[in-house]
Amino acid sequence: MNTEEQLLVLLGMTEQQQKTITSAVEELKKQTASLNGIAPELQKAVQVAIVASLARSMGDVSKEAQSAVKASVDPVIQSLSGVVAAANQAEAKLNRAVAAFGRRWLMLASVSAATVFFALLMAVYAAVWWERSELESLKAEKAAMQENIARLDKLKGYIKLYKCGENKRPCVEVETKIAYGDKGSKDRSFFILKGVK
């Protein structure tokens, strides 16, 4: 599996995890909002109802009885407040986790983009380098050909080019009376071009 495929798999998993986290955050926000909206009102309403009910039914009860009832109701109200506080803390943790995940995803996307850019830059550089080497080779070949043309021009001779053989290869007429090179070697024999002065 190459790097691009791995990055695509990671990006897919990242998007899926981000959707899951986003839906969990939304659900938690809804629950927190409902608890936040209900808990204070419920707490006040329960407290007011209990106090009013107790005040009506216990008009004759002593102050000690009233404080005992209030003491028994306060823990229930405090536990509801604790549940709301715990939900708020869970939401804060989840928000931090989503933010951290977002930063990591952004960093991964940035590194991926930089890697692709660098690879593209290297490919372009390699192509340009190859083209330059080919151009230098062609320039050297051109210079050699121009040098040969200049030498032939200096000969002030008349060279006739013909097409010889089955393949119609270019050939010239030479004087075969005098040959230069290694005697007895068929590979390196040199002859004077006919008509060259």
N, C-alpha and C positions, 0 to 999 in steps of 0.2 A: 504494500500500500504506500503510494508516494505521499509527499508532504501536502500537496493540494487536496488529495482525497481525505487525508487525516484532518486537515483544517475544515473541510466541508462537513465531516462527521461531527467534529467538535462544535462547529457553528450550529448544526442541527440540534445536537444535544443541548447546547446553550439556549437556543430559542425555546425548546420544549421546557427546560427547567425554568426559564424566565416566565413563561406563560403559567406554569404551575405555581410559582412563587407569587406572581401577580394576582392570580385568582385566590390564593390563600390569604394574601394581604387584604384583598377586597372583602373576603368573607370575615376576616378578623376585624376589619374596620366596621363592617355592618354590625357584628356582634358587640363590639366596643361601643359603637354609637347607640345601639339599642340599650345596652347596659348603662351607659352614661346618661342617656335620656331618661331611662326608667328608674335607675337606682336612686338618685337624689329625690325624684318626685315620689317614688315608692317609699323611700325612707321617711320623708316628711309626712306623706299621707298616712302611712302606718303609725308613725309616732303620734300624729295629731289625732287619728281615729282612736288609737289605744288610750291616749291621755284623755280625750274627750269622753270615751266610753267609761273609762275608769273613774273619771271625775263625776260623771253622772251617777254611776252605780255605787260609787264608794264615797259619796258625800259625807257619810258618817264615819268612814274609816279614818284611823289616825294617820298622822304623817309618816310613821314608821312603815305602815303597809304600803302607802303610796311610793315611798322611796324603794321598797323591796320590789315592787312591780316594775318601776322604772329601771332598776338595776337588772332585772331579768330580761327586759326588752333591749337594753343597750347592747349586750353582746351580739344579738341577732343583727342589729343595725350595723354594728362594727364589722361583723363577718361579711355583710353585703358590701361594705366599703372596701374591705380587703380583696374581695373578688374583683371589684372594679379596678382597684389599683394593680392587681396581678394581670388583668387583661391589658391595661395600659402599658405595663412593662413588656409584656409579650409582643405587643404591637411595635413598641420602640425597637426591640431586638430584631424583629422581622424586617422593619424598615432599614436598619443598619445592614442586615444581611443582603437585602436587595440592592442597596447602594454599593456594597463591596462587590457583589456579583456584577453589577453594571460596570464598575471600574475595571474589573478583570476582563470582562468581555471586550471593553473598549481597548484595553491594552493588547489583547489577543488580536483583535481586528487591525490595530495599528501595526503590530509586528508582521502580520500576514501581508498587509499592503506594502510595507517597506521591503519585505522579502521578494514579493512579486516585482516591485519596481527595480530592485537591485538585479534580479535575474534578467529582466528586460534590458536594463542598461548594459549588463555584461554581454548579452546576445547581440545588441546593436554594436557594441565596441568590437566584438569578435568579427562581425560581418564587415565593419569598416576596415579593420586591420587586414583581413583577407583581401579585400578589394585594393587596398594600398599596396600590398605585396605583389598582387597581380599587375598593378599599374607600374610599379618599379621594374618588374620583369619585362613588361612590354616596352618600357622606355629603354632598357638596356638592349633589348633585341632591335629596337628601332635605330639606336646609335650604331650598333654593329652593322646593320644593313646600310645605313648612310655612309659609314666608313668604306664598305665594299663598293658602293656606288661611286664614291669619290676616287678610290683607287682605279676602278675601271675607266672612269672619266679621264684620269691622268694618262692612261695608256694611249689615248688618242687613236685607238684602233677601231677596226670595224669588226664587230663580232656578230655572227649570224646565229640565231637560235632556231633550232629545228625541234620537231616532235618525232621521237624515235621509238621503235618497238611497238609491241601490242598495246601497251598501256599508255602510249603517246606521252612518254616522259620527255622533259626538255633535255636537249643535248647540243653540243657545239662541235665545230670542226676543228681538229688539232693537227699539228705537224708531228708525224710519228717518227721522223728520222732521228731526232734527238730526244732522249728521255732522261729525266733526272730522278734521283731517289736510289733506293737500295737495289743493286743488281740482283736479279733472280727473285725479287719479291714482287708478287703480283698485286699486293695490297697497296703499296705506296709508290706508284710510278706517276711522275708528273710530266706533262707535255705542254708545249708552247701552243697558245691559241693561234689558229691560222688567221692571218690578216691583222695581227696586232703588231704595231711598230715599236 
